[in-house]
Amino acid sequence: MEWLDRFKSMTQEQVASTMVDMISYVSPGTFLKLSVLASQLVAGESANAAVSAVLDSLREGENGQATKMFRRVMTDLSPHCLKTVAKNLFINGLLKSSSLREEFATKHGFSPPFTILISPTMQCNLQCRGCYSGRYVRDKGLPYDLLDRLLSEARSMGIMFIVFSGGEPLTRSEELFRLIEKYSDMYFMFYTNGTLISDFVADELYRLGNAGAIISLEGFEEATDDRRGKGVYKKIMPAMDRLKQRGVPFGTSLTVTSHNVEHLTSDDFFAHLVNKGVMVCWFFLFMPVGKNPDVQLMPSPDQREYLRRRGSALRQKFPIFIADFWNDAPYVGGCIAGGRNYIHINANGDVEPCVFTHFAVDNIYDKSLLDVLHSDFFTTIRSKQPYSENLLTPCMIIDNPDVYRQVVRSASAYPTHDGAEDVITKIKHELDDYSCRLRVIEDRVWAEEKSAYGY
């Protein structure tokens, strides 16, 4: 085709602009061809992995998850949000930033993380049972100027995707919206309990275009209210409706426990999510950190394997992008924490390897983002990744707790809140036992199925 020949001769900037202009009306087949060509312009492990995953799914044809998602995105997102997502998250995040990321890797010997998770505040309007961040001090958090500096440093490295969590980040919505507007070439995602998504917040997310929301759920009304408080579910459902009506992209975060794994992965629940407009679903295992950690709430090794198999089945049946940080680790080469693909900066400024690893050696008030990525703590973590040849046991905290204790002690990392050290002291033996029981199951599964993951 004539346009395809012209596309091949374009510069990276021209490719980016053309893909954004065409995104509203091209077919999945045409998008596949565009993506194949775009993939040749992408540099870096993370970018290539992301593009390859999309290409593989698109090649599956009409029944592939990418094609089903593509059709939903074309239908459900507003044209304004659609173009901004395409430009900022995929074109800027994967294509235009590739030269910056490649330059950084050449100079510093490692690639910058793909994203940074920032908790600008630990203030929250809820008191959820077992909250992973429930032991942090609940104050306002990071000042505007510091957040501004962080985003500027991230962008200079080619980090174009930022996640806000907490606490409840929408308690500071107006300040954060000002930053999102200032950094209009980046893409932002709020992890939120959803209760503060008013008409004003939904209107702002639509107006900005370069931000979306991931709303926490525990299942249907009874399960959600049991953990988050009576009446929370009935506040979340209208919030989803507001976002859907405006064509703003949003998803859900599901905390999987030993009590709810079958409930959360049921066909009825996922049909409900699709009906509400959910496009992205993140499965998080309950982690024994934060407020009153309870090891018994962790999904058992058998339940983790059940979740892996159900996740695969749900992908085949429902047009939702499903991610499971533990069971999907083989697709990204294991743990992504410690600056390999992301870090967490908490509301006190402590820079943690991940949102569940509540130890640090540096504070962002005192050092630049570049300096903290160079820390011995993060360097040691990256040098040990993956922690196991079995990539279905990727986690340093619960799957390889001996590694966790070793890196914390070797770097003299400090706990970032009272009680954070319980995970390497108080519940040490429970986690050692858990990891051993997990190995019995997943070592067999990995031996049988690793070839399906490309190993």
HUNORHU-V835868 format. One record per backbone hydrogen bond with DSSP energy under -0.5 kcal/mol. CO is the residue of the C=O (numbers start at 0). NH is the residue of the N-H. Records with the same first field share a line. If there is no record, write none. Layout:
CO = NH, NH
This chain:
0 = 4
1 = 5
2 = 6
3 = 7
4 = 8
5 = 8
6 = 9
10 = 14
11 = 15
12 = 16
13 = 17
14 = 18
15 = 19
16 = 20
17 = 21
18 = 22
21 = 24, 25
26 = 30
27 = 31
28 = 32
29 = 33
30 = 34
31 = 35
32 = 36
33 = 37
34 = 38
35 = 39
36 = 39
37 = 40
38 = 41
43 = 47
44 = 48
45 = 49
46 = 50
47 = 51
48 = 52
49 = 53
50 = 54
51 = 55
52 = 56
53 = 57
54 = 58
56 = 59
57 = 60
59 = 62
60 = 63
63 = 67
64 = 68
65 = 69
66 = 70
67 = 71
68 = 72
69 = 73
70 = 74
71 = 75
72 = 76
77 = 81
78 = 82
79 = 83
80 = 84
81 = 85
82 = 86
83 = 87, 88
84 = 88, 89
85 = 90
86 = 91
87 = 92
89 = 93, 94
90 = 94, 95
91 = 96
94 = 97
96 = 100
97 = 101
98 = 102
99 = 103
100 = 104
101 = 105
102 = 106
103 = 107
104 = 108
113 = 160
114 = 342
115 = 117, 162
116 = 344
117 = 119, 164
119 = 141
122 = 167
127 = 130
130 = 133, 290
132 = 135
136 = 138
138 = 121, 122
142 = 146
143 = 147
144 = 148
145 = 149
146 = 150
147 = 151
148 = 152
149 = 153
150 = 154
151 = 155
152 = 156
153 = 156, 157, 158
154 = 157
157 = 159
159 = 186
160 = 115
161 = 188
162 = 117
163 = 190
164 = 119, 120
166 = 168
167 = 170
168 = 171
169 = 172
171 = 175
172 = 176
173 = 177
174 = 178
175 = 179
176 = 180
177 = 181
178 = 182
180 = 183
181 = 183
182 = 185
186 = 161
187 = 211
188 = 163, 190
189 = 191, 213
190 = 168
191 = 215
193 = 196
195 = 197
197 = 201
198 = 202
199 = 203
200 = 204
201 = 205
202 = 206
203 = 207
204 = 208
209 = 187
211 = 189
212 = 214, 250
213 = 191
214 = 252
216 = 254
219 = 223
220 = 224
221 = 225
222 = 226
223 = 227
224 = 228
226 = 128
228 = 231
230 = 234
231 = 234, 235
232 = 236
233 = 237
234 = 238
235 = 239
236 = 240
237 = 241
238 = 242
239 = 243
240 = 244
241 = 245
242 = 246, 247
243 = 246
246 = 77
248 = 212
249 = 278, 279
250 = 214
251 = 281
252 = 216, 254
253 = 255, 283
255 = 285
256 = 260
259 = 263
260 = 264
262 = 265
265 = 269
266 = 270
267 = 271
268 = 272
269 = 273
270 = 274
271 = 275
272 = 276, 277
273 = 276
278 = 320
279 = 251
280 = 282, 322
281 = 253, 283
282 = 324
283 = 255
286 = 288
289 = 291, 292
293 = 296
294 = 297
296 = 257
299 = 303
300 = 304
301 = 305
302 = 306
303 = 307
304 = 308
305 = 309
306 = 310
307 = 311
308 = 312
309 = 313
310 = 314
311 = 315
312 = 316
313 = 317
317 = 319
319 = 321
320 = 280
322 = 282
323 = 327
325 = 328
327 = 330
328 = 331, 332, 333
329 = 332
335 = 340, 341
336 = 339
340 = 113, 114
341 = 338
342 = 116
343 = 345, 351
344 = 118
345 = 348
348 = 363
349 = 345, 351
350 = 360
351 = 343
352 = 337
353 = 356
355 = 357
356 = 358
357 = 415
358 = 352
359 = 413
361 = 350
362 = 365, 366
367 = 371
368 = 372
369 = 373
371 = 374
374 = 378
375 = 379
376 = 380
377 = 381
378 = 382
379 = 383
380 = 383, 384
381 = 384
388 = 390
389 = 392
394 = 398, 399
395 = 403
399 = 402, 403
400 = 404
401 = 405
402 = 406
403 = 407
404 = 408
405 = 409
406 = 410
407 = 412
408 = 411
413 = 359
416 = 419
418 = 421
419 = 422
420 = 423, 424
421 = 424, 426
424 = 427
426 = 430
427 = 431
428 = 432
429 = 433
430 = 434
431 = 435
432 = 436
433 = 437
434 = 438
435 = 439
436 = 440
437 = 440, 441
438 = 442
439 = 443
440 = 444
441 = 445
442 = 446
443 = 447
444 = 448
445 = 449
448 = 451, 452
449 = 452, 454
450 = 453
